[in-house]
């Protein structure tokens, strides 16, 4: 039994990791007034945020094209018995539904679409678990069950700097965005049933980061086994650096990594967003 692992570009996995484990990436796109850019190919995160500033506009994002999905799944089906596809949350993208529909035409392999109900680093946690289990020669049913169990226990919280991006994407009303901006509220966001929701409203970034650290401590006390922790955001961000230091100091025995919000997720969150996610290792 052979298993191919597929995910979309919003998992923001390191390219060396992708290459080493032969992971297939289905890229999403972002569109500015000057054109459409394929995430991970046509534009880097740094170029994206600079363009968003220079053009003074909020771009749009789109799921992988049907042609790309079909081409890549068909090619993989010639070499693998099972195609395990882990996607961005269906609550913020139609990617999972599109892949599920297109997979009906794949006859040479079984396609298993896993809606992560998350994105970014927490989605990558699920990919990494699948990679480890495939390497250990686990059966596909055991991998699917383990991913379902993991999905129920991943936690991720994040803060945005500009509420207008969420408002344009339908995550927050324009009135709420305006009021939040005037009051300098930092909404602490999380994924609930696959959709972005407001978990708490906090006045400053430092207090919001402190609230995340409190919830991390609660999770550490509640779960069995070591945690895998990740901080997401620009490495130059003062808050990202603060969280990396605090978590490293408080949990030196746990795995800690940093990732980033790429162009597609940056479209919805804007520049300056940061967050923390964790799962049982």
N, C-alpha and C positions, 0 to 999 in steps of 0.2 A: 504493500500500500504506500503510495507516494502522495504527499500533501504539499501544495504550493500555497504560500502566504501572500495575500494581496491586501493593500490598504490604500487609502487616498492620501493626497499630499498634505492634508491638515494634521496628520500625526507628527509632522516635522521631525522625522527620524534623521539621525546623522547619516550622511551619505556613505561613510565607511561601513556603518552597521548594515545599511540596506544592501550594499554590495557583498558583504561577507556572508549574509544569510539569504541572498538571492530573493529579496522581497520585491514584488512588483508594485509600482506606485501608479495610481490613477490620479492624474492632476486636475485640480479645479482651476478656475481662471478668475481674474479680476479685470474689470473694464473701466478705464478712464475716458475722458472726452477725446484723448489722442490715440486710443486703441485698446485692444484686449491683450492681456499678458497671461501666459501659462505659468502657474505657480511652480517654483523650483526649476524653471527652465529659462524663461524670458526675463525674469526680474527677481532680484534679491530682496530680502526684507528691508535692508538699508535703502535700496533704490526706491522701493515702494513707499516707505514713509517719507522720503525726501520728495518724491513726486506728489504725494498727497498734500504736502506743505506748499510746494511750489505752485501747483495748480489750484490750490485752495478749494478742493472739491472732495466729496465723499464718493468713492467709486462703488460699483456694484460687483457682486460675485456670482459665479455660475458653477454648477456641478460639472463633472467630467462629461465630455461629449459621448453620445451613444456610439459613435464610430470608434472612438478610442477604447471604450469599455469592451465592445464586442471583439475588436481586433485582439486586444490583450488576453481576454478570457479564452478566445478560440485558440490562440497560440499556446497558451498554458495547457489547455485540455489535451493537446497532442502528447504531452510528456508526463502529466500527472493524473492520478485517479480522483483526487479531491482538490477543489479550489476553495480555500478559506479566505473570505473577504471581510475585513473589519473596517467599518465605515464611520465617518462623522455622524453625529446624532441626526436622526430623521426629524427631530424637532426644529432644526435650523437649516437643514438642507434636504433636497430630494434625492441625494446620491444613493442612499440605501434602496429606496423604492425603485429607482431606475435600474440599478444593477440587478435587483431581484427580478424585474420584468424581463430584462435582456437575457438573464441567465437561462430562461426557459428554452432558448434556442441552442444552448450548449448541450450536446448529446454524448460527447466522448468523456466527460468527467462530471462528477457531482459538484455543484456549486453551493456553498454554505455562506449565506450573507448574515453577518453579525452586526447589528446596529449597536454601536458602542454606547449610544445615548450620551456621548461626551464628545470631546475633540481635543486636539493638541496633546500635551504630555500624558494626560490620563488615557487617551486613546492609544498612545504609544505603549503604555503599560500593558494593555491587552495584547498588542502585537508582540511585545517581548515575551509575554507568557506563552503565547502560541509558538513562538520560535523555540523557546526552551523545551516545550513538550514535544514538538516535532523532532527536535534533536535527540530527545530521549526515547524516540520510537513509540510514543503514545498513540493509542487508537483515536480515530477522528471523533467518535462519540464521547470519549473521555475528555478530549480537548474542548469540545463544544460545551460540555457540562461545566468544566473548570472555568471557561470564559464567562458563562452565565453567572456562576457563583461570584467570580471576581467583579463583574459589572455591578452587582448588588452592593458591593462594599467599597468601591472607589469613592473617595471624596475629593472635591476640588472647589476652591473658592477664589474669586478674582475681583479686582477693583479696576474701574475705568476712570480715566481723567476727563474725558469729554462725553457728556451724556447725549449729545446730538447724534452721534453715530448709532447709538442704540435706538434713539427715537426714529431715525430714518429707516432703520431696519425693522421697525414695528415692535421693538422690545420694550419701548417706553413711550408714553404719550409726549407730544411736543410740549404740552403744558407742564408735565412732570419734569421734563428735561430742563425747561426754562427755570422752574422753581428750584430744582436741584442745583442748577448753576448759580442762581442768585444766593442761595443759602450755603453754597460751597459744601454740599453733602457729597460724601463718597459712598455710593451704594456698593455694598458687599454682595456680589452675585454668586449664584451657583446653578447647577443643573438639577432640575426637578422634573422627573418623568421625561427627560430628554430635551427640555426647554429651559432657556435662560430665565431665571426668576430672581427677584430681589430677596436676599436672605436677611439683610439688616441695612440700616442707614446710619452712617457714621460721619462725624464732622471732619476728621482729618485722616490723611493717609497713614500716619504713624499709629493712630488708634485702630484703624482698619487692619493694619498688619498685626497689631497686637491681638486683635480678635481672632485672626486666623491662627496665630500661635497658640491661643487658648484652646481652640477647637482641635488643633493637632495634638496637644497634650491630652485632651479628653479622649481622642481616638487611640492614642498610645496606651492609655490606661484601660481602655475598653476591649481592645482586640488581643488575640493571642498571636505570638510570633512577631518577628521584626518587621518594621515598615520600610517601604521603598518610597522615598519622598522626592518631589521635584518642584523647583521654583521656575516659573515661566515669566519671561519679560526681557527687556533690553538689558544687556550686561552692564551698560553704563548707568542704569537707573539706580538712584540712591536707595530706593526701597527694595529693589532686587538684591543689591549688595547687602543691605541690612538683614533681610530675611535669610540669605545664604549664610551669613555669619552666625546669626542667632540659632538657626537650625543645626548647623555644624557643631556649635558649642554645646547645645542641649542634647543632641542625639549623635554623638561621635561614632557610635556603633552601627548606625543605619546608613544605607545607601542613599546618597544625596546627589542630584544632578540638576542642571539648569537647561531649559529649553527656551523657546521664543514663540511669540505670536507672529506667524507669517502673514503674507498679504491678504489671504482670504479671510482669516479671522480678524486681522487688523482692520479690514473693511467695516466690521461690525463693532469693534471695540475702540478703534482709534489708537493714536500714539499714546504712550505713557501708561498703558494697561499692564498689570502684573498680577500674579496669582500663585497659589500653592496647591499641589495635589498630592495624594498619597494612597497607597494600597498596601495590603499585607504582602510581604515579599515571598 
